Amino acid sequence: MGFENKLSTTSSIVTATSSTLSPSHSTSNRKSHNSTKQFLTKSFKFLEIPLDERETLSFLKNPDIQPIKSEYQTWGFWSNFAYWGVLSFSVGTWLSASSGLSAGLSYPETIGSFIVGDVVTIMFTLANSYPGYDWKIGFTLSQRFVFGISGSVFGILLRVLMSIVNYGSSAWVGGLCINMILDSWSHHYLHLPNTLSKHVHMTTKELIGFILFQVICCIGYLFKPHQINIMLICSCIATCFSMMGMVIYLCSKAHGVGDLFKSTHATATGSDRAWAWVYMISYWFGSVSPGSVNQSDYSRFASSQPAIWWGTIFALLIPTTLVPVFGIIGASTSEKLYGEQFWMPMDIFNYWLTENYSAGARAASFFCGVSFAMSQVGYILENAGFASGVDLAGLLPKYINIKRGALLTAALSFAVQPWNFYNSSSTFLTVTSAFGVIMTPMISIMICDNFLIRKRNYSVAQAFIYDGEYKYTKGFNWKAYVALACGMTPGFPGIAWQVNNNYFRNKGIVNFYYGDSFFSFLISFFLYWILCLIWPTKIEIKHDDADYYGAFTDEMAMKKGMIPYSQLTEDEVLKHMKHDGKSMLSESTFNDEEDIISKLDANVKTKTLDNDDVSESIGTSSDMHAHMHAGHTLK
């Protein structure tokens, strides 16, 4: 009892004390909490995209991922050629033949494997270009079509990560190109001492060039993706002449191409040589796979399908064959002239400037540095910056648009430490091959779904609705994920082995890794097809009943069985453009087929939704009725 009395007395004292102190303490805590909350609210409010720049701020729908309007579809043959040309006329392609040494092939065999790899890349790329050209949409919506509304997030994040690595790797080479320019300006900069630790695999000059190149790339984000085609074309022309000039000068000084170029010696023999061929083909596709994955982002800008086909075929066959040959000639002639093989073109210019800082050497270094840097800028903009920017804008549209997403990718590219990628040819091979291991199964599933399952029919409007056509199973297409996992996983042990050959000695795993681009494609493609045959995909809406986004000309829209944009009223468009994305009328905008046909009937003029207020009319024809019946399902 005594203890209880003491406890009671103590409790009373504590209670009295706390009751005395609690008002001031609680008031102070509330003020602190409110001030923190207000600060965070204001900070996030400040980061939001201004409403006047956006029609909607939703993960499901925002202007950055909507179909491209028909007036922006201006990319002809040369623009599509330049899309792949900036990759072909680049420093990375110049030094790519050196990777043949790691595989044990001779240089002629390496070039032969690249040609086969180009053919494989052309097939993958053209097959993956159809969603972009058919429906004027990019990678983000393509992922929703195939993997589901929620399931698309994984593929989008995967491409963001790939873009960050690709951005850093290409920006590092771009920094070396910037140093070519600065070396030509200043003899002191050419011999700038290294102040960094010897444990860091870069010099002070390389760091300066890398940062300056990153700043120059950021200027490119003042433009929109469809506006960079002129810059791409100019950079291809400039780089092509720069490389030709280098090769002509070296061959004239060496009185030929050198002994190395004529060598047919290969270190690999027997079956190892055959697998080395397979590996180099797979490596070559892996090195350009970002362009194949991003193809629909730029095929949507095409003015015609032949422009995509011929531009891609010529760009992937001619320069991607010639530029590695230029690299071999550069190494061969430099060995004869200077006693050392220079695979990086920057090393050749550095030797020229160091030995003789003449006006001619400085001019050559400057103009070639500018053209090489332009090529790297173009490649980064199209295949890393804008690609990641679109994806991030689709994931966080309230705070990120394409420009902000690209700048964020640039900032994160420092974290991958790209200066380590070029320490050896094996490291470079590992990085580029990893792209193919990750992205090839995804490309194969997208191709299978487009051609065999959906028959090139997708409803764009349904991609902005969670409970729509592409919800699948709670937002995920589990069949696509099973096929993706089965195609991707077997290649991971090979990547680990490539990093450290002492991990294991299983030749079967290594050979699978060598041919991963073929094996993973076939595994994912046929597994997904088989799963869809066993558990058929429910297709209720083949495609939209009208062109609600102004993505097609009147003629093209009618060929697809859609009402042209110019024939829609403002209310009909807003009904699709302004919905919240979570639900939508189960009925089509037009309740039955007769309403659609009457909408297109004889000489009916309706006001267009464009600012020029041009009125157009569509005449009566039996063909028009046939178009509206063909391959179209109405709910």
Solvent accessible surface area in square Angstrom, and as a share of the most:
residue,aa,sasa,rsa
1,M,170,0.76
2,G,45,0.43
3,F,151,0.63
4,E,101,0.45
5,N,90,0.46
6,K,148,0.63
7,L,98,0.49
8,S,67,0.43
9,T,78,0.46
10,T,74,0.43
11,S,53,0.34
12,S,67,0.43
13,I,107,0.55
14,V,91,0.52
15,T,85,0.50
16,A,56,0.43
17,T,66,0.39
18,S,54,0.35
19,S,68,0.44
20,T,103,0.60
21,L,88,0.44
22,S,54,0.35
23,P,78,0.49
24,S,73,0.47
25,H,109,0.49
26,S,42,0.27
27,T,51,0.30
28,S,65,0.42
29,N,99,0.51
30,R,140,0.51
31,K,137,0.58
32,S,65,0.42
33,H,120,0.54
34,N,72,0.37
35,S,62,0.40
36,T,71,0.41
37,K,127,0.54
38,Q,107,0.47
39,F,138,0.57
40,L,87,0.43
41,T,81,0.47
42,K,142,0.60
43,S,38,0.24
44,F,106,0.44
45,K,135,0.57
46,F,170,0.71
47,L,89,0.44
48,E,35,0.16
49,I,4,0.02
50,P,62,0.39
51,L,132,0.66
52,D,131,0.68
53,E,105,0.47
54,R,20,0.07
55,E,93,0.42
56,T,23,0.13
57,L,52,0.26
58,S,30,0.20
59,F,64,0.27
60,L,16,0.08
61,K,3,0.01
62,N,0,0.00
63,P,46,0.29
64,D,27,0.14
65,I,5,0.02
66,Q,20,0.09
67,P,9,0.06
68,I,24,0.12
69,K,79,0.34
70,S,38,0.24
71,E,104,0.47
72,Y,85,0.32
73,Q,24,0.11
74,T,84,0.49
75,W,0,0.00
76,G,24,0.23
77,F,65,0.27
78,W,158,0.56
79,S,6,0.04
80,N,5,0.02
81,F,29,0.12
82,A,1,0.01
83,Y,5,0.02
84,W,2,0.01
85,G,0,0.00
86,V,0,0.00
87,L,21,0.10
88,S,0,0.00
89,F,19,0.08
90,S,8,0.05
91,V,1,0.00
92,G,24,0.23
93,T,6,0.03
94,W,0,0.00
95,L,14,0.07
96,S,2,0.01
97,A,0,0.00
98,S,16,0.10
99,S,1,0.01
100,G,1,0.01
101,L,102,0.51
102,S,59,0.38
103,A,18,0.14
104,G,7,0.06
105,L,6,0.03
106,S,4,0.03
107,Y,14,0.05
108,P,66,0.41
109,E,30,0.14
110,T,0,0.00
111,I,22,0.11
112,G,19,0.19
113,S,0,0.00
114,F,0,0.00
115,I,70,0.36
116,V,64,0.37
117,G,0,0.00
118,D,1,0.00
119,V,69,0.39
120,V,12,0.07
121,T,0,0.00
122,I,17,0.09
123,M,114,0.51
124,F,17,0.07
125,T,0,0.00
126,L,10,0.05
127,A,21,0.16
128,N,3,0.01
129,S,3,0.02
130,Y,24,0.09
131,P,8,0.05
132,G,0,0.00
133,Y,32,0.12
134,D,7,0.04
135,W,9,0.03
136,K,1,0.00
137,I,0,0.00
138,G,5,0.04
139,F,0,0.00
140,T,2,0.01
141,L,1,0.00
142,S,3,0.02
143,Q,0,0.00
144,R,0,0.00
145,F,1,0.00
146,V,3,0.02
147,F,3,0.01
148,G,0,0.00
149,I,1,0.00
150,S,30,0.19
151,G,0,0.00
152,S,0,0.00
153,V,49,0.28
154,F,89,0.37
155,G,2,0.02
156,I,1,0.01
157,L,84,0.42
158,L,27,0.14
159,R,0,0.00
160,V,10,0.06
161,L,109,0.54
162,M,10,0.04
163,S,1,0.00
164,I,15,0.08
165,V,41,0.24
166,N,8,0.04
167,Y,0,0.00
168,G,0,0.00
169,S,13,0.08
170,S,10,0.06
171,A,0,0.00
172,W,10,0.04
173,V,3,0.02
174,G,0,0.00
175,G,1,0.01
176,L,28,0.14
177,C,0,0.00
178,I,12,0.06
179,N,10,0.05
180,M,6,0.03
181,I,20,0.10
182,L,33,0.16
183,D,10,0.05
184,S,4,0.03
185,W,153,0.54
186,S,38,0.25
187,H,87,0.39
188,H,154,0.69
189,Y,32,0.12
190,L,13,0.06
191,H,94,0.42
192,L,62,0.31
193,P,93,0.59
194,N,73,0.38
195,T,109,0.63
196,L,53,0.26
197,S,58,0.37
198,K,176,0.75
199,H,145,0.65
200,V,56,0.32
201,H,109,0.48
202,M,22,0.10
203,T,51,0.30
204,T,23,0.14
205,K,29,0.12
206,E,45,0.20
207,L,50,0.25
208,I,59,0.30
209,G,0,0.00
210,F,0,0.00
211,I,78,0.39
212,L,74,0.37
213,F,0,0.00
214,Q,9,0.04
215,V,84,0.49
216,I,73,0.37
217,C,0,0.00
218,C,45,0.27
219,I,100,0.51
220,G,9,0.09
221,Y,3,0.01
222,L,131,0.65
223,F,111,0.46
224,K,121,0.51
225,P,17,0.10
226,H,25,0.11
227,Q,88,0.39
228,I,4,0.02
229,N,19,0.10
230,I,111,0.57
231,M,56,0.25
232,L,0,0.00
233,I,40,0.20
234,C,64,0.38
235,S,0,0.00
236,C,8,0.05
237,I,96,0.49
238,A,34,0.26
239,T,0,0.00
240,C,32,0.19
241,F,137,0.57
242,S,16,0.11
243,M,0,0.00
244,M,79,0.35
245,G,39,0.37
246,M,6,0.03
247,V,13,0.08
248,I,113,0.57
249,Y,100,0.38
250,L,0,0.00
251,C,30,0.18
252,S,67,0.43
253,K,104,0.44
254,A,1,0.01
255,H,164,0.73
256,G,30,0.29
257,V,39,0.23
258,G,6,0.06
259,D,116,0.60
260,L,27,0.14
261,F,64,0.27
262,K,139,0.59
263,S,39,0.25
264,T,96,0.56
265,H,137,0.61
266,A,16,0.12
267,T,101,0.59
268,A,13,0.10
269,T,96,0.56
270,G,62,0.60
271,S,72,0.47
272,D,70,0.36
273,R,86,0.31
274,A,59,0.46
275,W,71,0.25
276,A,4,0.03
277,W,77,0.27
278,V,41,0.24
279,Y,9,0.04
280,M,0,0.00
281,I,17,0.08
282,S,10,0.07
283,Y,2,0.01
284,W,8,0.03
285,F,1,0.00
286,G,1,0.01
287,S,21,0.14
288,V,4,0.02
289,S,0,0.00
290,P,0,0.00
291,G,1,0.01
292,S,0,0.00
293,V,2,0.01
294,N,0,0.00
295,Q,3,0.01
296,S,0,0.00
297,D,6,0.03
298,Y,7,0.03
299,S,0,0.00
300,R,13,0.05
301,F,2,0.01
302,A,2,0.01
303,S,64,0.41
304,S,41,0.26
305,Q,48,0.22
306,P,79,0.50
307,A,9,0.07
308,I,1,0.00
309,W,95,0.33
310,W,137,0.48
311,G,0,0.00
312,T,1,0.00
313,I,37,0.19
314,F,83,0.35
315,A,0,0.00
316,L,1,0.00
317,L,65,0.32
318,I,85,0.43
319,P,2,0.01
320,T,1,0.00
321,T,27,0.16
322,L,85,0.42
323,V,0,0.00
324,P,0,0.00
325,V,29,0.17
326,F,29,0.12
327,G,0,0.00
328,I,2,0.01
329,I,15,0.08
330,G,0,0.00
331,A,0,0.00
332,S,1,0.01
333,T,0,0.00
334,S,0,0.00
335,E,70,0.31
336,K,119,0.51
337,L,60,0.30
338,Y,55,0.21
339,G,64,0.62
340,E,98,0.44
341,Q,65,0.29
342,F,19,0.08
343,W,36,0.13
344,M,33,0.15
345,P,0,0.00
346,M,17,0.07
347,D,62,0.32
348,I,0,0.00
349,F,2,0.01
350,N,69,0.35
351,Y,64,0.24
352,W,35,0.12
353,L,3,0.01
354,T,69,0.40
355,E,115,0.52
356,N,95,0.49
357,Y,56,0.21
358,S,40,0.26
359,A,83,0.64
360,G,51,0.49
361,A,16,0.12
362,R,88,0.32
363,A,45,0.35
364,A,36,0.28
365,S,0,0.00
366,F,58,0.24
367,F,133,0.55
368,C,12,0.07
369,G,0,0.00
370,V,50,0.29
371,S,3,0.02
372,F,2,0.01
373,A,9,0.07
374,M,57,0.25
375,S,1,0.01
376,Q,8,0.04
377,V,16,0.09
378,G,0,0.00
379,Y,17,0.06
380,I,0,0.00
381,L,2,0.01
382,E,0,0.00
383,N,3,0.01
384,A,0,0.00
385,G,0,0.00
386,F,6,0.02
387,A,2,0.01
388,S,0,0.00
389,G,0,0.00
390,V,6,0.03
391,D,0,0.00
392,L,17,0.09
393,A,0,0.00
394,G,1,0.01
395,L,28,0.14
396,L,96,0.48
397,P,7,0.05
398,K,85,0.36
399,Y,62,0.24
400,I,18,0.09
401,N,28,0.14
402,I,26,0.13
403,K,91,0.38
404,R,82,0.30
405,G,0,0.00
406,A,0,0.00
407,L,69,0.34
408,L,73,0.37
409,T,0,0.00
410,A,4,0.03
411,A,62,0.48
412,L,77,0.38
413,S,0,0.00
414,F,78,0.33
415,A,80,0.62
416,V,38,0.22
417,Q,86,0.38
418,P,0,0.00
419,W,35,0.12
420,N,44,0.23
421,F,24,0.10
422,Y,54,0.20
423,N,79,0.41
424,S,53,0.34
425,S,42,0.27
426,S,47,0.30
427,T,45,0.26
428,F,24,0.10
429,L,1,0.00
430,T,17,0.10
431,V,25,0.15
432,T,12,0.07
433,S,9,0.06
434,A,20,0.16
435,F,15,0.06
436,G,3,0.03
437,V,4,0.02
438,I,45,0.23
439,M,0,0.00
440,T,0,0.00
441,P,0,0.00
442,M,1,0.00
443,I,1,0.00
444,S,0,0.00
445,I,0,0.00
446,M,6,0.03
447,I,15,0.08
448,C,0,0.00
449,D,0,0.00
450,N,2,0.01
451,F,68,0.28
452,L,55,0.27
453,I,25,0.13
454,R,8,0.03
455,K,131,0.56
456,R,91,0.33
457,N,37,0.19
458,Y,3,0.01
459,S,1,0.01
460,V,7,0.04
461,A,5,0.04
462,Q,27,0.12
463,A,0,0.00
464,F,0,0.00
465,I,7,0.04
466,Y,71,0.27
467,D,86,0.45
468,G,21,0.20
469,E,21,0.10
470,Y,0,0.00
471,K,63,0.27
472,Y,54,0.21
473,T,77,0.45
474,K,160,0.68
475,G,0,0.00
476,F,93,0.39
477,N,1,0.01
478,W,100,0.35
479,K,14,0.06
480,A,0,0.00
481,Y,52,0.20
482,V,59,0.34
483,A,0,0.00
484,L,5,0.03
485,A,54,0.42
486,C,58,0.35
487,G,0,0.00
488,M,17,0.08
489,T,76,0.44
490,P,47,0.30
491,G,0,0.00
492,F,88,0.37
493,P,49,0.31
494,G,0,0.00
495,I,32,0.16
496,A,38,0.29
497,W,38,0.13
498,Q,26,0.11
499,V,101,0.58
500,N,57,0.29
501,N,65,0.33
502,N,115,0.59
503,Y,128,0.49
504,F,53,0.22
505,R,188,0.68
506,N,77,0.39
507,K,117,0.50
508,G,49,0.48
509,I,59,0.30
510,V,12,0.07
511,N,24,0.12
512,F,46,0.19
513,Y,4,0.02
514,Y,42,0.16
515,G,0,0.00
516,D,3,0.01
517,S,3,0.02
518,F,62,0.26
519,F,65,0.27
520,S,0,0.00
521,F,28,0.12
522,L,91,0.45
523,I,59,0.30
524,S,0,0.00
525,F,30,0.12
526,F,93,0.39
527,L,47,0.23
528,Y,1,0.00
529,W,86,0.30
530,I,87,0.44
531,L,18,0.09
532,C,7,0.04
533,L,117,0.58
534,I,102,0.52
535,W,128,0.45
536,P,104,0.66
537,T,21,0.12
538,K,153,0.65
539,I,66,0.34
540,E,69,0.31
541,I,22,0.11
542,K,75,0.32
543,H,5,0.02
544,D,10,0.05
545,D,11,0.06
546,A,0,0.00
547,D,2,0.01
548,Y,3,0.01
549,Y,11,0.04
550,G,7,0.07
551,A,2,0.02
552,F,12,0.05
553,T,79,0.46
554,D,33,0.17
555,E,109,0.49
556,M,50,0.22
557,A,0,0.00
558,M,33,0.15
559,K,130,0.55
560,K,47,0.20
561,G,0,0.00
562,M,4,0.02
563,I,0,0.00
564,P,0,0.00
565,Y,34,0.13
566,S,12,0.08
567,Q,3,0.01
568,L,0,0.00
569,T,57,0.33
570,E,106,0.48
571,D,111,0.58
572,E,29,0.13
573,V,10,0.06
574,L,71,0.35
575,K,92,0.39
576,H,17,0.07
577,M,24,0.11
578,K,111,0.47
579,H,28,0.12
580,D,89,0.46
581,G,0,0.00
582,K,139,0.59
583,S,71,0.46
584,M,54,0.24
585,L,113,0.56
586,S,80,0.51
587,E,98,0.44
588,S,22,0.14
589,T,29,0.17
590,F,15,0.06
591,N,107,0.55
592,D,63,0.33
593,E,55,0.24
594,E,119,0.54
595,D,57,0.30
596,I,1,0.01
597,I,30,0.15
598,S,65,0.42
599,K,40,0.17
600,L,4,0.02
601,D,58,0.30
602,A,50,0.39
603,N,113,0.58
604,V,64,0.37
605,K,146,0.62
606,T,33,0.19
607,K,134,0.57
608,T,11,0.06
609,L,51,0.25
610,D,71,0.37
611,N,154,0.79
612,D,97,0.50
613,D,84,0.43
614,V,73,0.42
615,S,66,0.43
616,E,75,0.34
617,S,55,0.35
618,I,13,0.07
619,G,37,0.36
620,T,78,0.46
621,S,48,0.31
622,S,95,0.61
623,D,95,0.49
624,M,18,0.08
625,H,60,0.27
626,A,58,0.45
627,H,65,0.29
628,M,4,0.02
629,H,108,0.48
630,A,62,0.48
631,G,44,0.43
632,H,29,0.13
633,T,54,0.32
634,L,53,0.26
635,K,102,0.43
